[in-house]
Amino acid sequence: MSLTPTWKITQLRRKYVFQVISVGLVLIFLQVKLDDALEEIVAKLASKYPPGLCDRHPDLPCFHHRASDLHFNLDRPRLLV
């Protein structure tokens, strides 16, 4: 029983679509895991550097890099980067 070229092409398309869907689902799963991990990291950083630790910026969550004397505002958008 020989397969016609059209049938082979259809099989290849189905296989390709299945692989694309499989890869897409894996990427979605990994993104969800990354989002969960990122939220945990952001929460830890927010608790480690609450407002009031920095003398120059008492109302901001600030990280002071003492070696370079630089101050970094650790607001939510910056913690997500």
BADO-442569 format. One record per residue: x, y, z of N, C-alpha, C in turn; residue in three letters. Coordinates in nm, 4 decimals. Layout:
BEGIN
((X, Y, Z), (X, Y, Z), (X, Y, Z), 'ALA'),
...
This chain:
BEGIN
((0.0847, -0.1180, 0.0000), (0.0000, 0.0000, 0.0000), (0.0885, 0.1232, 0.0000), 'MET'),
((0.0860, 0.1959, -0.1070), (0.1711, 0.3140, -0.1143), (0.0884, 0.4384, -0.0868), 'SER'),
((0.1523, 0.5315, -0.0212), (0.0849, 0.6559, 0.0127), (0.1059, 0.7569, -0.0997), 'LEU'),
((0.0038, 0.8297, -0.1294), (0.0167, 0.9330, -0.2324), (0.0913, 1.0517, -0.1743), 'THR'),
((0.1543, 1.1310, -0.2572), (0.2261, 1.2489, -0.2066), (0.1355, 1.3433, -0.1275), 'PRO'),
((0.0107, 1.3571, -0.1680), (-0.0813, 1.4442, -0.0955), (-0.1033, 1.3922, 0.0458), 'THR'),
((-0.1200, 1.2621, 0.0589), (-0.1391, 1.2025, 0.1905), (-0.0157, 1.2211, 0.2782), 'TRP'),
((0.1015, 1.2087, 0.2208), (0.2255, 1.2281, 0.2963), (0.2367, 1.3725, 0.3437), 'LYS'),
((0.2014, 1.4642, 0.2560), (0.2065, 1.6057, 0.2932), (0.1094, 1.6332, 0.4077), 'ILE'),
((-0.0094, 1.5755, 0.4001), (-0.1084, 1.5930, 0.5069), (-0.0556, 1.5371, 0.6386), 'THR'),
((0.0078, 1.4205, 0.6328), (0.0650, 1.3613, 0.7537), (0.1740, 1.4511, 0.8118), 'GLN'),
((0.2590, 1.5029, 0.7258), (0.3662, 1.5906, 0.7719), (0.3096, 1.7180, 0.8336), 'LEU'),
((0.2054, 1.7731, 0.7743), (0.1429, 1.8934, 0.8302), (0.0845, 1.8652, 0.9679), 'ARG'),
((0.0166, 1.7517, 0.9812), (-0.0407, 1.7155, 1.1110), (0.0689, 1.6988, 1.2158), 'ARG'),
((0.1757, 1.6316, 1.1771), (0.2873, 1.6101, 1.2699), (0.3489, 1.7450, 1.3109), 'LYS'),
((0.3640, 1.8347, 1.2133), (0.4199, 1.9675, 1.2407), (0.3282, 2.0459, 1.3353), 'TYR'),
((0.1984, 2.0451, 1.3082), (0.1032, 2.1166, 1.3931), (0.1062, 2.0599, 1.5341), 'VAL'),
((0.1109, 1.9290, 1.5464), (0.1174, 1.8659, 1.6781), (0.2432, 1.9097, 1.7525), 'PHE'),
((0.3561, 1.9144, 1.6838), (0.4811, 1.9555, 1.7476), (0.4760, 2.1014, 1.7888), 'GLN'),
((0.4189, 2.1860, 1.7039), (0.4082, 2.3284, 1.7383), (0.3190, 2.3459, 1.8604), 'VAL'),
((0.2072, 2.2752, 1.8642), (0.1180, 2.2831, 1.9797), (0.1887, 2.2317, 2.1046), 'ILE'),
((0.2621, 2.1218, 2.0926), (0.3343, 2.0664, 2.2077), (0.4377, 2.1645, 2.2603), 'SER'),
((0.5138, 2.2239, 2.1707), (0.6149, 2.3216, 2.2119), (0.5471, 2.4430, 2.2752), 'VAL'),
((0.4367, 2.4863, 2.2176), (0.3625, 2.5987, 2.2733), (0.3143, 2.5716, 2.4149), 'GLY'),
((0.2633, 2.4524, 2.4384), (0.2171, 2.4166, 2.5725), (0.3324, 2.4113, 2.6721), 'LEU'),
((0.4446, 2.3599, 2.6303), (0.5624, 2.3560, 2.7181), (0.6068, 2.4973, 2.7526), 'VAL'),
((0.6081, 2.5859, 2.6538), (0.6486, 2.7244, 2.6798), (0.5516, 2.7946, 2.7741), 'LEU'),
((0.4226, 2.7687, 2.7589), (0.3243, 2.8272, 2.8505), (0.3485, 2.7759, 2.9924), 'ILE'),
((0.3727, 2.6464, 3.0069), (0.3998, 2.5882, 3.1379), (0.5242, 2.6514, 3.2002), 'PHE'),
((0.6295, 2.6666, 3.1217), (0.7531, 2.7269, 3.1732), (0.7317, 2.8722, 3.2106), 'LEU'),
((0.6506, 2.9448, 3.1335), (0.6225, 3.0850, 3.1648), (0.5480, 3.0953, 3.2976), 'GLN'),
((0.4532, 3.0066, 3.3204), (0.3787, 3.0062, 3.4470), (0.4742, 2.9801, 3.5627), 'VAL'),
((0.5643, 2.8832, 3.5469), (0.6612, 2.8537, 3.6524), (0.7545, 2.9730, 3.6755), 'LYS'),
((0.7955, 3.0390, 3.5677), (0.8819, 3.1554, 3.5799), (0.8096, 3.2694, 3.6509), 'LEU'),
((0.6832, 3.2903, 3.6171), (0.6057, 3.3950, 3.6830), (0.5936, 3.3685, 3.8328), 'ASP'),
((0.5700, 3.2429, 3.8689), (0.5609, 3.2077, 4.0110), (0.6937, 3.2328, 4.0818), 'ASP'),
((0.8019, 3.1930, 4.0195), (0.9348, 3.2130, 4.0785), (0.9671, 3.3614, 4.0892), 'ALA'),
((0.9292, 3.4377, 3.9882), (0.9561, 3.5810, 3.9886), (0.8796, 3.6499, 4.1009), 'LEU'),
((0.7551, 3.6119, 4.1218), (0.6766, 3.6705, 4.2309), (0.7411, 3.6422, 4.3659), 'GLU'),
((0.7947, 3.5227, 4.3821), (0.8618, 3.4878, 4.5077), (0.9878, 3.5728, 4.5268), 'GLU'),
((1.0641, 3.5918, 4.4206), (1.1858, 3.6735, 4.4277), (1.1515, 3.8173, 4.4599), 'ILE'),
((1.0493, 3.8716, 4.3941), (1.0073, 4.0101, 4.4184), (0.9638, 4.0267, 4.5643), 'VAL'),
((0.8889, 3.9308, 4.6162), (0.8439, 3.9383, 4.7555), (0.9621, 3.9363, 4.8518), 'ALA'),
((1.0606, 3.8521, 4.8246), (1.1791, 3.8459, 4.9112), (1.2572, 3.9766, 4.9077), 'LYS'),
((1.2753, 4.0325, 4.7873), (1.3473, 4.1593, 4.7764), (1.2712, 4.2727, 4.8443), 'LEU'),
((1.1404, 4.2750, 4.8285), (1.0589, 4.3795, 4.8912), (1.0667, 4.3708, 5.0432), 'ALA'),
((1.0722, 4.2488, 5.0967), (1.0830, 4.2364, 5.2423), (1.2251, 4.2653, 5.2911), 'SER'),
((1.3240, 4.2383, 5.2073), (1.4630, 4.2640, 5.2464), (1.4972, 4.4122, 5.2414), 'LYS'),
((1.4365, 4.4864, 5.1477), (1.4653, 4.6287, 5.1306), (1.3371, 4.7112, 5.1411), 'TYR'),
((1.2772, 4.7175, 5.2613), (1.1562, 4.7988, 5.2765), (1.1920, 4.9478, 5.2836), 'PRO'),
((1.0939, 5.0348, 5.2659), (1.1219, 5.1784, 5.2835), (1.1736, 5.2043, 5.4250), 'PRO'),
((1.2673, 5.2969, 5.4357), (1.3206, 5.3350, 5.5661), (1.4600, 5.2844, 5.5954), 'GLY'),
((1.5148, 5.1976, 5.5134), (1.6506, 5.1480, 5.5380), (1.7570, 5.2495, 5.4988), 'LEU'),
((1.7270, 5.3303, 5.4011), (1.8245, 5.4263, 5.3492), (1.8040, 5.5613, 5.4176), 'CYS'),
((1.9147, 5.6205, 5.4672), (1.9070, 5.7507, 5.5335), (1.8699, 5.8625, 5.4361), 'ASP'),
((1.9170, 5.8518, 5.3119), (1.8891, 5.9574, 5.2127), (1.7486, 5.9471, 5.1541), 'ARG'),
((1.6928, 5.8277, 5.1511), (1.5607, 5.8054, 5.0912), (1.4731, 5.7251, 5.1875), 'HIS'),
((1.4322, 5.7856, 5.2994), (1.3597, 5.7097, 5.4016), (1.2197, 5.6636, 5.3585), 'PRO'),
((1.1649, 5.7282, 5.2561), (1.0289, 5.6917, 5.2140), (1.0274, 5.5968, 5.0938), 'ASP'),
((1.1463, 5.5530, 5.0461), (1.1556, 5.4657, 4.9292), (1.2222, 5.3327, 4.9651), 'LEU'),
((1.1853, 5.2256, 4.8963), (1.2627, 5.1020, 4.9105), (1.3927, 5.1184, 4.8316), 'PRO'),
((1.5010, 5.1404, 4.9014), (1.6272, 5.1789, 4.8382), (1.7368, 5.0778, 4.8718), 'CYS'),
((1.8145, 5.0416, 4.7688), (1.9351, 4.9615, 4.7903), (2.0541, 5.0544, 4.7735), 'PHE'),
((2.1405, 5.0577, 4.8741), (2.2592, 5.1427, 4.8693), (2.3814, 5.0537, 4.8453), 'HIS'),
((2.4437, 5.0717, 4.7277), (2.5675, 4.9998, 4.6968), (2.6810, 5.0841, 4.7522), 'HIS'),
((2.7327, 5.0417, 4.8652), (2.8294, 5.1237, 4.9389), (2.9617, 5.1435, 4.8639), 'ARG'),
((3.0065, 5.0439, 4.7905), (3.1351, 5.0560, 4.7207), (3.1334, 5.1699, 4.6181), 'ALA'),
((3.0220, 5.1874, 4.5499), (3.0129, 5.2938, 4.4485), (2.9306, 5.4114, 4.4984), 'SER'),
((2.8755, 5.3992, 4.6182), (2.7883, 5.5004, 4.6775), (2.6692, 5.5335, 4.5869), 'ASP'),
((2.6166, 5.4306, 4.5203), (2.4983, 5.4483, 4.4362), (2.3746, 5.3989, 4.5102), 'LEU'),
((2.2627, 5.4650, 4.4845), (2.1352, 5.4284, 4.5447), (2.0406, 5.3836, 4.4345), 'HIS'),
((1.9657, 5.2765, 4.4613), (1.8728, 5.2212, 4.3629), (1.7340, 5.2126, 4.4246), 'PHE'),
((1.6378, 5.2763, 4.3596), (1.4987, 5.2703, 4.4022), (1.4414, 5.1353, 4.3589), 'ASN'),
((1.4041, 5.0539, 4.4553), (1.3551, 4.9192, 4.4257), (1.2028, 4.9152, 4.4234), 'LEU'),
((1.1445, 4.9965, 4.3352), (0.9991, 4.9913, 4.3203), (0.9611, 4.8666, 4.2408), 'ASP'),
((0.8337, 4.8354, 4.2348), (0.7880, 4.7105, 4.1739), (0.8337, 4.6938, 4.0280), 'ARG'),
((0.8220, 4.7942, 3.9423), (0.8692, 4.7739, 3.8041), (1.0171, 4.7378, 3.7967), 'PRO'),
((1.0978, 4.7968, 3.8812), (1.2409, 4.7652, 3.8773), (1.2698, 4.6265, 3.9346), 'ARG'),
((1.1903, 4.5830, 4.0285), (1.2103, 4.4487, 4.0840), (1.1709, 4.3416, 3.9825), 'LEU'),
((1.0825, 4.3755, 3.8910), (1.0391, 4.2784, 3.7909), (1.1351, 4.2647, 3.6749), 'LEU'),
((1.2303, 4.3543, 3.6649), (1.3231, 4.3508, 3.5508), (1.4311, 4.2491, 3.5710), 'VAL'),
